Amino acid sequence: MPVYDYRAQNTHDSCPYCCSGFEIMRRLADPPLTHCPNCNAPIIKIISAPALGRSKSKLDDRAKAAGFHKLKRVDQGAFEKLY
Ligand SMILES: [Zn+2]
C-alpha cells in the first residue's frame, strides 16, 4: 500500500496531528483524503520530490554538453585533461 503525506491546509486551524503533517497508508482505490481524520480540518497531499539527476556522472555530462572541460589533478602541478 502506498504511503501518502498530508498536511493541514491552514495550520492555524488544525490539530497537532495534521499541523506538522502526517503519513497515512491508503489503498489506491481509496478516494484522496481531503480532511484530517483527527480534527476534520482541510488537508492537502504533499508530493515528495524524488531525488533525480543528482549523480556525479549526470553532472559531468551536463558540464561536457555545456562545453566545459574537466581537469583531473594527477600530480603536483600536473593535470590530465579528461575531456
Ligand atoms: Zn487535524
PDB file of the backbone (N, CA, C, O) and the ligand in Angstrom, with CONECT records:
HET     ZN  A 101       1
ATOM      1  N   MET A   1       0.846  -1.202   0.000  1.00  0.00           N
ATOM      2  CA  MET A   1       0.000   0.000   0.000  1.00  0.00           C
ATOM      3  C   MET A   1       0.878   1.247   0.000  1.00  0.00           C
ATOM      4  O   MET A   1       1.838   1.335   0.766  1.00  0.00           O
ATOM      5  N   PRO A   2       0.552   2.197  -0.850  1.00  0.00           N
ATOM      6  CA  PRO A   2       1.360   3.423  -0.864  1.00  0.00           C
ATOM      7  C   PRO A   2       1.120   4.283   0.372  1.00  0.00           C
ATOM      8  O   PRO A   2       0.030   4.288   0.945  1.00  0.00           O
ATOM      9  N   VAL A   3       2.139   4.992   0.759  1.00  0.00           N
ATOM     10  CA  VAL A   3       2.035   5.917   1.894  1.00  0.00           C
ATOM     11  C   VAL A   3       1.953   7.330   1.355  1.00  0.00           C
ATOM     12  O   VAL A   3       2.743   7.724   0.497  1.00  0.00           O
ATOM     13  N   TYR A   4       1.005   8.084   1.854  1.00  0.00           N
ATOM     14  CA  TYR A   4       0.826   9.458   1.410  1.00  0.00           C
ATOM     15  C   TYR A   4       1.135  10.414   2.553  1.00  0.00           C
ATOM     16  O   TYR A   4       0.886  10.120   3.722  1.00  0.00           O
ATOM     17  N   ASP A   5       1.678  11.553   2.184  1.00  0.00           N
ATOM     18  CA  ASP A   5       1.927  12.620   3.155  1.00  0.00           C
ATOM     19  C   ASP A   5       0.829  13.663   3.035  1.00  0.00           C
ATOM     20  O   ASP A   5       0.514  14.142   1.946  1.00  0.00           O
ATOM     21  N   TYR A   6       0.267  13.995   4.161  1.00  0.00           N
ATOM     22  CA  TYR A   6      -0.753  15.045   4.188  1.00  0.00           C
ATOM     23  C   TYR A   6      -0.370  16.096   5.207  1.00  0.00           C
ATOM     24  O   TYR A   6       0.329  15.820   6.181  1.00  0.00           O
ATOM     25  N   ARG A   7      -0.840  17.300   4.963  1.00  0.00           N
ATOM     26  CA  ARG A   7      -0.593  18.384   5.903  1.00  0.00           C
ATOM     27  C   ARG A   7      -1.804  19.303   5.906  1.00  0.00           C
ATOM     28  O   ARG A   7      -2.523  19.406   4.912  1.00  0.00           O
ATOM     29  N   ALA A   8      -2.021  19.963   7.027  1.00  0.00           N
ATOM     30  CA  ALA A   8      -3.157  20.870   7.117  1.00  0.00           C
ATOM     31  C   ALA A   8      -3.008  22.006   6.114  1.00  0.00           C
ATOM     32  O   ALA A   8      -1.922  22.554   5.923  1.00  0.00           O
ATOM     33  N   GLN A   9      -4.131  22.345   5.478  1.00  0.00           N
ATOM     34  CA  GLN A   9      -4.120  23.448   4.534  1.00  0.00           C
ATOM     35  C   GLN A   9      -3.861  24.757   5.272  1.00  0.00           C
ATOM     36  O   GLN A   9      -3.105  25.614   4.816  1.00  0.00           O
ATOM     37  N   ASN A  10      -4.500  24.879   6.401  1.00  0.00           N
ATOM     38  CA  ASN A  10      -4.355  26.073   7.218  1.00  0.00           C
ATOM     39  C   ASN A  10      -3.866  25.634   8.599  1.00  0.00           C
ATOM     40  O   ASN A  10      -4.638  25.108   9.401  1.00  0.00           O
ATOM     41  N   THR A  11      -2.592  25.854   8.864  1.00  0.00           N
ATOM     42  CA  THR A  11      -2.012  25.329  10.101  1.00  0.00           C
ATOM     43  C   THR A  11      -2.496  26.082  11.338  1.00  0.00           C
ATOM     44  O   THR A  11      -2.275  25.633  12.462  1.00  0.00           O
ATOM     45  N   HIS A  12      -3.156  27.226  11.138  1.00  0.00           N
ATOM     46  CA  HIS A  12      -3.686  27.955  12.290  1.00  0.00           C
ATOM     47  C   HIS A  12      -4.961  27.291  12.801  1.00  0.00           C
ATOM     48  O   HIS A  12      -5.382  27.498  13.939  1.00  0.00           O
ATOM     49  N   ASP A  13      -5.553  26.500  11.940  1.00  0.00           N
ATOM     50  CA  ASP A  13      -6.876  25.983  12.232  1.00  0.00           C
ATOM     51  C   ASP A  13      -6.851  24.454  12.185  1.00  0.00           C
ATOM     52  O   ASP A  13      -7.692  23.827  11.542  1.00  0.00           O
ATOM     53  N   SER A  14      -5.876  23.871  12.875  1.00  0.00           N
ATOM     54  CA  SER A  14      -5.730  22.429  12.784  1.00  0.00           C
ATOM     55  C   SER A  14      -5.173  21.861  14.079  1.00  0.00           C
ATOM     56  O   SER A  14      -4.675  22.590  14.937  1.00  0.00           O
ATOM     57  N   CYS A  15      -5.268  20.550  14.198  1.00  0.00           N
ATOM     58  CA  CYS A  15      -4.756  19.883  15.392  1.00  0.00           C
ATOM     59  C   CYS A  15      -3.250  19.609  15.217  1.00  0.00           C
ATOM     60  O   CYS A  15      -2.727  19.712  14.107  1.00  0.00           O
ATOM     61  N   PRO A  16      -2.562  19.264  16.305  1.00  0.00           N
ATOM     62  CA  PRO A  16      -1.114  18.983  16.192  1.00  0.00           C
ATOM     63  C   PRO A  16      -0.817  17.843  15.226  1.00  0.00           C
ATOM     64  O   PRO A  16       0.265  17.783  14.641  1.00  0.00           O
ATOM     65  N   TYR A  17      -1.763  16.955  15.063  1.00  0.00           N
ATOM     66  CA  TYR A  17      -1.587  15.792  14.196  1.00  0.00           C
ATOM     67  C   TYR A  17      -1.381  16.204  12.749  1.00  0.00           C
ATOM     68  O   TYR A  17      -0.459  15.723  12.090  1.00  0.00           O
ATOM     69  N   CYS A  18      -2.228  17.085  12.253  1.00  0.00           N
ATOM     70  CA  CYS A  18      -2.118  17.463  10.853  1.00  0.00           C
ATOM     71  C   CYS A  18      -1.345  18.761  10.667  1.00  0.00           C
ATOM     72  O   CYS A  18      -0.937  19.083   9.551  1.00  0.00           O
ATOM     73  N   CYS A  19      -1.140  19.512  11.748  1.00  0.00           N
ATOM     74  CA  CYS A  19      -0.424  20.782  11.657  1.00  0.00           C
ATOM     75  C   CYS A  19       0.991  20.565  11.134  1.00  0.00           C
ATOM     76  O   CYS A  19       1.465  21.302  10.270  1.00  0.00           O
ATOM     77  N   SER A  20       1.652  19.551  11.666  1.00  0.00           N
ATOM     78  CA  SER A  20       3.032  19.306  11.257  1.00  0.00           C
ATOM     79  C   SER A  20       3.101  18.274  10.141  1.00  0.00           C
ATOM     80  O   SER A  20       4.187  17.929   9.675  1.00  0.00           O
ATOM     81  N   GLY A  21       1.964  17.788   9.719  1.00  0.00           N
ATOM     82  CA  GLY A  21       1.936  16.810   8.636  1.00  0.00           C
ATOM     83  C   GLY A  21       1.957  15.395   9.166  1.00  0.00           C
ATOM     84  O   GLY A  21       2.498  15.131  10.239  1.00  0.00           O
ATOM     85  N   PHE A  22       1.367  14.487   8.411  1.00  0.00           N
ATOM     86  CA  PHE A  22       1.341  13.092   8.831  1.00  0.00           C
ATOM     87  C   PHE A  22       1.384  12.194   7.614  1.00  0.00           C
ATOM     88  O   PHE A  22       1.054  12.601   6.499  1.00  0.00           O
ATOM     89  N   GLU A  23       1.797  10.969   7.855  1.00  0.00           N
ATOM     90  CA  GLU A  23       1.810   9.972   6.795  1.00  0.00           C
ATOM     91  C   GLU A  23       0.668   9.003   7.032  1.00  0.00           C
ATOM     92  O   GLU A  23       0.372   8.636   8.169  1.00  0.00           O
ATOM     93  N   ILE A  24       0.040   8.600   5.958  1.00  0.00           N
ATOM     94  CA  ILE A  24      -1.065   7.657   6.101  1.00  0.00           C
ATOM     95  C   ILE A  24      -1.034   6.671   4.943  1.00  0.00           C
ATOM     96  O   ILE A  24      -0.771   7.037   3.798  1.00  0.00           O
ATOM     97  N   MET A  25      -1.308   5.413   5.269  1.00  0.00           N
ATOM     98  CA  MET A  25      -1.350   4.386   4.232  1.00  0.00           C
ATOM     99  C   MET A  25      -2.755   4.330   3.652  1.00  0.00           C
ATOM    100  O   MET A  25      -3.748   4.238   4.374  1.00  0.00           O
ATOM    101  N   ARG A  26      -2.805   4.387   2.349  1.00  0.00           N
ATOM    102  CA  ARG A  26      -4.100   4.369   1.674  1.00  0.00           C
ATOM    103  C   ARG A  26      -4.047   3.342   0.563  1.00  0.00           C
ATOM    104  O   ARG A  26      -3.006   3.125  -0.057  1.00  0.00           O
ATOM    105  N   ARG A  27      -5.176   2.718   0.323  1.00  0.00           N
ATOM    106  CA  ARG A  27      -5.259   1.866  -0.862  1.00  0.00           C
ATOM    107  C   ARG A  27      -5.433   2.751  -2.090  1.00  0.00           C
ATOM    108  O   ARG A  27      -6.007   3.837  -2.019  1.00  0.00           O
ATOM    109  N   LEU A  28      -4.929   2.266  -3.204  1.00  0.00           N
ATOM    110  CA  LEU A  28      -5.045   3.050  -4.438  1.00  0.00           C
ATOM    111  C   LEU A  28      -6.502   3.334  -4.784  1.00  0.00           C
ATOM    112  O   LEU A  28      -6.825   4.362  -5.380  1.00  0.00           O
ATOM    113  N   ALA A  29      -7.367   2.416  -4.405  1.00  0.00           N
ATOM    114  CA  ALA A  29      -8.787   2.565  -4.734  1.00  0.00           C
ATOM    115  C   ALA A  29      -9.481   3.583  -3.832  1.00  0.00           C
ATOM    116  O   ALA A  29     -10.568   4.065  -4.152  1.00  0.00           O
ATOM    117  N   ASP A  30      -8.848   3.906  -2.704  1.00  0.00           N
ATOM    118  CA  ASP A  30      -9.469   4.857  -1.782  1.00  0.00           C
ATOM    119  C   ASP A  30      -9.481   6.260  -2.380  1.00  0.00           C
ATOM    120  O   ASP A  30      -8.530   6.655  -3.053  1.00  0.00           O
ATOM    121  N   PRO A  31     -10.527   6.996  -2.142  1.00  0.00           N
ATOM    122  CA  PRO A  31     -10.520   8.399  -2.601  1.00  0.00           C
ATOM    123  C   PRO A  31      -9.502   9.193  -1.795  1.00  0.00           C
ATOM    124  O   PRO A  31      -9.255   8.867  -0.633  1.00  0.00           O
ATOM    125  N   PRO A  32      -8.907  10.223  -2.378  1.00  0.00           N
ATOM    126  CA  PRO A  32      -7.915  11.005  -1.632  1.00  0.00           C
ATOM    127  C   PRO A  32      -8.531  11.682  -0.420  1.00  0.00           C
ATOM    128  O   PRO A  32      -9.686  12.107  -0.452  1.00  0.00           O
ATOM    129  N   LEU A  33      -7.763  11.775   0.632  1.00  0.00           N
ATOM    130  CA  LEU A  33      -8.243  12.434   1.839  1.00  0.00           C
ATOM    131  C   LEU A  33      -8.311  13.931   1.604  1.00  0.00           C
ATOM    132  O   LEU A  33      -7.414  14.517   0.998  1.00  0.00           O
ATOM    133  N   THR A  34      -9.359  14.531   2.077  1.00  0.00           N
ATOM    134  CA  THR A  34      -9.469  15.980   1.963  1.00  0.00           C
ATOM    135  C   THR A  34      -9.558  16.635   3.337  1.00  0.00           C
ATOM    136  O   THR A  34      -9.379  17.844   3.480  1.00  0.00           O
ATOM    137  N   HIS A  35      -9.838  15.808   4.341  1.00  0.00           N
ATOM    138  CA  HIS A  35      -9.962  16.353   5.684  1.00  0.00           C
ATOM    139  C   HIS A  35      -9.208  15.478   6.676  1.00  0.00           C
ATOM    140  O   HIS A  35      -9.134  14.260   6.514  1.00  0.00           O
ATOM    141  N   CYS A  36      -8.656  16.104   7.694  1.00  0.00           N
ATOM    142  CA  CYS A  36      -7.908  15.402   8.726  1.00  0.00           C
ATOM    143  C   CYS A  36      -8.822  14.400   9.433  1.00  0.00           C
ATOM    144  O   CYS A  36      -9.918  14.760   9.863  1.00  0.00           O
ATOM    145  N   PRO A  37      -8.383  13.151   9.555  1.00  0.00           N
ATOM    146  CA  PRO A  37      -9.220  12.166  10.251  1.00  0.00           C
ATOM    147  C   PRO A  37      -9.338  12.446  11.744  1.00  0.00           C
ATOM    148  O   PRO A  37     -10.183  11.867  12.426  1.00  0.00           O
ATOM    149  N   ASN A  38      -8.503  13.318  12.239  1.00  0.00           N
ATOM    150  CA  ASN A  38      -8.498  13.626  13.668  1.00  0.00           C
ATOM    151  C   ASN A  38      -9.350  14.841  14.013  1.00  0.00           C
ATOM    152  O   ASN A  38     -10.157  14.786  14.941  1.00  0.00           O
ATOM    153  N   CYS A  39      -9.179  15.943  13.273  1.00  0.00           N
ATOM    154  CA  CYS A  39      -9.888  17.176  13.614  1.00  0.00           C
ATOM    155  C   CYS A  39     -10.790  17.666  12.490  1.00  0.00           C
ATOM    156  O   CYS A  39     -11.522  18.641  12.659  1.00  0.00           O
ATOM    157  N   ASN A  40     -10.738  16.988  11.336  1.00  0.00           N
ATOM    158  CA  ASN A  40     -11.609  17.314  10.206  1.00  0.00           C
ATOM    159  C   ASN A  40     -11.266  18.646   9.532  1.00  0.00           C
ATOM    160  O   ASN A  40     -12.083  19.201   8.797  1.00  0.00           O
ATOM    161  N   ALA A  41     -10.069  19.152   9.782  1.00  0.00           N
ATOM    162  CA  ALA A  41      -9.622  20.367   9.084  1.00  0.00           C
ATOM    163  C   ALA A  41      -9.227  19.990   7.657  1.00  0.00           C
ATOM    164  O   ALA A  41      -8.807  18.860   7.405  1.00  0.00           O
ATOM    165  N   PRO A  42      -9.362  20.934   6.723  1.00  0.00           N
ATOM    166  CA  PRO A  42      -8.958  20.638   5.346  1.00  0.00           C
ATOM    167  C   PRO A  42      -7.465  20.341   5.259  1.00  0.00           C
ATOM    168  O   PRO A  42      -6.647  21.048   5.848  1.00  0.00           O
ATOM    169  N   ILE A  43      -7.122  19.303   4.531  1.00  0.00           N
ATOM    170  CA  ILE A  43      -5.714  18.936   4.393  1.00  0.00           C
ATOM    171  C   ILE A  43      -5.354  18.835   2.917  1.00  0.00           C
ATOM    172  O   ILE A  43      -6.215  18.676   2.052  1.00  0.00           O
ATOM    173  N   ILE A  44      -4.077  18.930   2.663  1.00  0.00           N
ATOM    174  CA  ILE A  44      -3.581  18.804   1.289  1.00  0.00           C
ATOM    175  C   ILE A  44      -2.549  17.689   1.241  1.00  0.00           C
ATOM    176  O   ILE A  44      -1.848  17.424   2.218  1.00  0.00           O
ATOM    177  N   LYS A  45      -2.474  17.053   0.102  1.00  0.00           N
ATOM    178  CA  LYS A  45      -1.498  15.994  -0.098  1.00  0.00           C
ATOM    179  C   LYS A  45      -0.161  16.623  -0.459  1.00  0.00           C
ATOM    180  O   LYS A  45      -0.089  17.529  -1.289  1.00  0.00           O
ATOM    181  N   ILE A  46       0.882  16.136   0.167  1.00  0.00           N
ATOM    182  CA  ILE A  46       2.219  16.642  -0.120  1.00  0.00           C
ATOM    183  C   ILE A  46       2.903  15.680  -1.093  1.00  0.00           C
ATOM    184  O   ILE A  46       3.013  14.482  -0.832  1.00  0.00           O
ATOM    185  N   ILE A  47       3.346  16.217  -2.187  1.00  0.00           N
ATOM    186  CA  ILE A  47       4.094  15.404  -3.145  1.00  0.00           C
ATOM    187  C   ILE A  47       5.566  15.491  -2.760  1.00  0.00           C
ATOM    188  O   ILE A  47       6.179  16.556  -2.834  1.00  0.00           O
ATOM    189  N   SER A  48       6.112  14.371  -2.354  1.00  0.00           N
ATOM    190  CA  SER A  48       7.526  14.396  -2.002  1.00  0.00           C
ATOM    191  C   SER A  48       8.367  14.275  -3.270  1.00  0.00           C
ATOM    192  O   SER A  48       8.169  13.370  -4.080  1.00  0.00           O
ATOM    193  N   ALA A  49       9.287  15.182  -3.422  1.00  0.00           N
ATOM    194  CA  ALA A  49      10.110  15.213  -4.626  1.00  0.00           C
ATOM    195  C   ALA A  49      11.177  14.131  -4.563  1.00  0.00           C
ATOM    196  O   ALA A  49      11.987  14.101  -3.637  1.00  0.00           O
ATOM    197  N   PRO A  50      11.175  13.253  -5.541  1.00  0.00           N
ATOM    198  CA  PRO A  50      12.230  12.241  -5.552  1.00  0.00           C
ATOM    199  C   PRO A  50      13.566  12.835  -5.980  1.00  0.00           C
ATOM    200  O   PRO A  50      13.611  13.772  -6.777  1.00  0.00           O
ATOM    201  N   ALA A  51      14.628  12.295  -5.457  1.00  0.00           N
ATOM    202  CA  ALA A  51      15.961  12.796  -5.809  1.00  0.00           C
ATOM    203  C   ALA A  51      16.326  12.297  -7.201  1.00  0.00           C
ATOM    204  O   ALA A  51      16.606  11.116  -7.401  1.00  0.00           O
ATOM    205  N   LEU A  52      16.316  13.205  -8.143  1.00  0.00           N
ATOM    206  CA  LEU A  52      16.590  12.836  -9.535  1.00  0.00           C
ATOM    207  C   LEU A  52      17.803  13.594 -10.048  1.00  0.00           C
ATOM    208  O   LEU A  52      18.036  14.747  -9.686  1.00  0.00           O
ATOM    209  N   GLY A  53      18.551  12.938 -10.878  1.00  0.00           N
ATOM    210  CA  GLY A  53      19.622  13.616 -11.603  1.00  0.00           C
ATOM    211  C   GLY A  53      20.680  14.244 -10.718  1.00  0.00           C
ATOM    212  O   GLY A  53      21.291  15.248 -11.084  1.00  0.00           O
ATOM    213  N   ARG A  54      20.895  13.659  -9.564  1.00  0.00           N
ATOM    214  CA  ARG A  54      21.893  14.241  -8.686  1.00  0.00           C
ATOM    215  C   ARG A  54      23.223  13.482  -8.737  1.00  0.00           C
ATOM    216  O   ARG A  54      24.156  13.805  -8.000  1.00  0.00           O
ATOM    217  N   SER A  55      23.303  12.482  -9.603  1.00  0.00           N
ATOM    218  CA  SER A  55      24.524  11.678  -9.628  1.00  0.00           C
ATOM    219  C   SER A  55      25.652  12.464 -10.291  1.00  0.00           C
ATOM    220  O   SER A  55      25.416  13.374 -11.086  1.00  0.00           O
ATOM    221  N   LYS A  56      26.838  12.102  -9.956  1.00  0.00           N
ATOM    222  CA  LYS A  56      28.005  12.845 -10.431  1.00  0.00           C
ATOM    223  C   LYS A  56      28.168  12.698 -11.949  1.00  0.00           C
ATOM    224  O   LYS A  56      28.591  13.634 -12.627  1.00  0.00           O
ATOM    225  N   SER A  57      27.835  11.535 -12.466  1.00  0.00           N
ATOM    226  CA  SER A  57      28.015  11.310 -13.899  1.00  0.00           C
ATOM    227  C   SER A  57      27.109  12.240 -14.701  1.00  0.00           C
ATOM    228  O   SER A  57      27.500  12.752 -15.750  1.00  0.00           O
ATOM    229  N   LYS A  58      25.902  12.451 -14.196  1.00  0.00           N
ATOM    230  CA  LYS A  58      24.974  13.351 -14.861  1.00  0.00           C
ATOM    231  C   LYS A  58      25.528  14.767 -14.890  1.00  0.00           C
ATOM    232  O   LYS A  58      25.413  15.478 -15.888  1.00  0.00           O
ATOM    233  N   LEU A  59      26.127  15.158 -13.784  1.00  0.00           N
ATOM    234  CA  LEU A  59      26.704  16.484 -13.698  1.00  0.00           C
ATOM    235  C   LEU A  59      27.837  16.612 -14.713  1.00  0.00           C
ATOM    236  O   LEU A  59      27.957  17.632 -15.391  1.00  0.00           O
ATOM    237  N   ASP A  60      28.660  15.580 -14.813  1.00  0.00           N
ATOM    238  CA  ASP A  60      29.745  15.577 -15.781  1.00  0.00           C
ATOM    239  C   ASP A  60      29.192  15.697 -17.195  1.00  0.00           C
ATOM    240  O   ASP A  60      29.724  16.439 -18.020  1.00  0.00           O
ATOM    241  N   ASP A  61      28.122  14.962 -17.464  1.00  0.00           N
ATOM    242  CA  ASP A  61      27.514  15.003 -18.792  1.00  0.00           C
ATOM    243  C   ASP A  61      27.034  16.410 -19.125  1.00  0.00           C
ATOM    244  O   ASP A  61      27.219  16.909 -20.235  1.00  0.00           O
ATOM    245  N   ARG A  62      26.417  17.025 -18.137  1.00  0.00           N
ATOM    246  CA  ARG A  62      25.905  18.376 -18.369  1.00  0.00           C
ATOM    247  C   ARG A  62      27.054  19.350 -18.592  1.00  0.00           C
ATOM    248  O   ARG A  62      26.978  20.216 -19.464  1.00  0.00           O
ATOM    249  N   ALA A  63      28.109  19.213 -17.811  1.00  0.00           N
ATOM    250  CA  ALA A  63      29.259  20.098 -17.952  1.00  0.00           C
ATOM    251  C   ALA A  63      29.890  19.911 -19.322  1.00  0.00           C
ATOM    252  O   ALA A  63      30.284  20.877 -19.976  1.00  0.00           O
ATOM    253  N   LYS A  64      29.980  18.669 -19.742  1.00  0.00           N
ATOM    254  CA  LYS A  64      30.567  18.368 -21.044  1.00  0.00           C
ATOM    255  C   LYS A  64      29.702  18.957 -22.156  1.00  0.00           C
ATOM    256  O   LYS A  64      30.212  19.549 -23.107  1.00  0.00           O
ATOM    257  N   ALA A  65      28.413  18.788 -22.025  1.00  0.00           N
ATOM    258  CA  ALA A  65      27.488  19.293 -23.030  1.00  0.00           C
ATOM    259  C   ALA A  65      27.542  20.817 -23.099  1.00  0.00           C
ATOM    260  O   ALA A  65      27.338  21.409 -24.160  1.00  0.00           O
ATOM    261  N   ALA A  66      27.817  21.443 -21.959  1.00  0.00           N
ATOM    262  CA  ALA A  66      27.862  22.896 -21.918  1.00  0.00           C
ATOM    263  C   ALA A  66      29.214  23.427 -22.381  1.00  0.00           C
ATOM    264  O   ALA A  66      29.432  24.639 -22.406  1.00  0.00           O
ATOM    265  N   GLY A  67      30.126  22.522 -22.750  1.00  0.00           N
ATOM    266  CA  GLY A  67      31.401  22.944 -23.293  1.00  0.00           C
ATOM    267  C   GLY A  67      32.495  23.140 -22.256  1.00  0.00           C
ATOM    268  O   GLY A  67      33.560  23.680 -22.555  1.00  0.00           O
ATOM    269  N   PHE A  68      32.223  22.696 -21.037  1.00  0.00           N
ATOM    270  CA  PHE A  68      33.247  22.794 -20.014  1.00  0.00           C
ATOM    271  C   PHE A  68      34.230  21.635 -20.144  1.00  0.00           C
ATOM    272  O   PHE A  68      33.887  20.560 -20.634  1.00  0.00           O
ATOM    273  N   HIS A  69      35.413  21.869 -19.711  1.00  0.00           N
ATOM    274  CA  HIS A  69      36.393  20.789 -19.682  1.00  0.00           C
ATOM    275  C   HIS A  69      36.671  20.434 -18.240  1.00  0.00           C
ATOM    276  O   HIS A  69      36.607  21.271 -17.340  1.00  0.00           O
ATOM    277  N   LYS A  70      36.977  19.186 -18.055  1.00  0.00           N
ATOM    278  CA  LYS A  70      37.267  18.753 -16.703  1.00  0.00           C
ATOM    279  C   LYS A  70      38.719  18.326 -16.617  1.00  0.00           C
ATOM    280  O   LYS A  70      39.211  17.541 -17.428  1.00  0.00           O
ATOM    281  N   LEU A  71      39.375  18.854 -15.634  1.00  0.00           N
ATOM    282  CA  LEU A  71      40.784  18.511 -15.456  1.00  0.00           C
ATOM    283  C   LEU A  71      40.944  17.709 -14.174  1.00  0.00           C
ATOM    284  O   LEU A  71      40.411  18.063 -13.122  1.00  0.00           O
ATOM    285  N   LYS A  72      41.676  16.643 -14.288  1.00  0.00           N
ATOM    286  CA  LYS A  72      41.955  15.842 -13.107  1.00  0.00           C
ATOM    287  C   LYS A  72      43.396  16.086 -12.683  1.00  0.00           C
ATOM    288  O   LYS A  72      44.323  16.011 -13.489  1.00  0.00           O
ATOM    289  N   ARG A  73      43.553  16.370 -11.435  1.00  0.00           N
ATOM    290  CA  ARG A  73      44.900  16.634 -10.943  1.00  0.00           C
ATOM    291  C   ARG A  73      45.612  15.296 -10.741  1.00  0.00           C
ATOM    292  O   ARG A  73      45.197  14.486  -9.912  1.00  0.00           O
ATOM    293  N   VAL A  74      46.670  15.071 -11.495  1.00  0.00           N
ATOM    294  CA  VAL A  74      47.355  13.778 -11.415  1.00  0.00           C
ATOM    295  C   VAL A  74      48.646  13.872 -10.623  1.00  0.00           C
ATOM    296  O   VAL A  74      49.129  12.868 -10.099  1.00  0.00           O
ATOM    297  N   ASP A  75      49.207  15.070 -10.533  1.00  0.00           N
ATOM    298  CA  ASP A  75      50.465  15.200  -9.797  1.00  0.00           C
ATOM    299  C   ASP A  75      50.581  16.642  -9.345  1.00  0.00           C
ATOM    300  O   ASP A  75      49.727  17.469  -9.667  1.00  0.00           O
ATOM    301  N   GLN A  76      51.602  16.939  -8.622  1.00  0.00           N
ATOM    302  CA  GLN A  76      51.834  18.302  -8.182  1.00  0.00           C
ATOM    303  C   GLN A  76      51.967  19.200  -9.405  1.00  0.00           C
ATOM    304  O   GLN A  76      52.948  19.115 -10.143  1.00  0.00           O
ATOM    305  N   GLY A  77      50.979  20.056  -9.615  1.00  0.00           N
ATOM    306  CA  GLY A  77      51.055  20.988 -10.729  1.00  0.00           C
ATOM    307  C   GLY A  77      50.788  20.380 -12.079  1.00  0.00           C
ATOM    308  O   GLY A  77      50.943  21.057 -13.095  1.00  0.00           O
ATOM    309  N   ALA A  78      50.389  19.119 -12.126  1.00  0.00           N
ATOM    310  CA  ALA A  78      50.122  18.477 -13.414  1.00  0.00           C
ATOM    311  C   ALA A  78      48.656  18.081 -13.475  1.00  0.00           C
ATOM    312  O   ALA A  78      48.107  17.572 -12.498  1.00  0.00           O
ATOM    313  N   PHE A  79      48.035  18.307 -14.589  1.00  0.00           N
ATOM    314  CA  PHE A  79      46.627  17.989 -14.740  1.00  0.00           C
ATOM    315  C   PHE A  79      46.403  17.149 -15.989  1.00  0.00           C
ATOM    316  O   PHE A  79      47.020  17.374 -17.030  1.00  0.00           O
ATOM    317  N   GLU A  80      45.542  16.214 -15.868  1.00  0.00           N
ATOM    318  CA  GLU A  80      45.207  15.395 -17.018  1.00  0.00           C
ATOM    319  C   GLU A  80      43.850  15.856 -17.537  1.00  0.00           C
ATOM    320  O   GLU A  80      42.896  15.971 -16.768  1.00  0.00           O
ATOM    321  N   LYS A  81      43.762  16.116 -18.817  1.00  0.00           N
ATOM    322  CA  LYS A  81      42.507  16.568 -19.388  1.00  0.00           C
ATOM    323  C   LYS A  81      41.607  15.358 -19.637  1.00  0.00           C
ATOM    324  O   LYS A  81      41.937  14.476 -20.429  1.00  0.00           O
ATOM    325  N   LEU A  82      40.483  15.331 -18.956  1.00  0.00           N
ATOM    326  CA  LEU A  82      39.593  14.167 -19.054  1.00  0.00           C
ATOM    327  C   LEU A  82      38.686  14.271 -20.275  1.00  0.00           C
ATOM    328  O   LEU A  82      38.322  13.259 -20.875  1.00  0.00           O
ATOM    329  N   TYR A  83      38.323  15.500 -20.638  1.00  0.00           N
ATOM    330  CA  TYR A  83      37.554  15.715 -21.860  1.00  0.00           C
ATOM    331  C   TYR A  83      37.598  17.162 -22.225  1.00  0.00           C
ATOM    332  O   TYR A  83      37.010  17.563 -23.229  1.00  0.00           O
TER     333      TYR A  83
HETATM  334 ZN    ZN A 101      -6.064  17.579  12.286  1.00  0.00          ZN2+
END
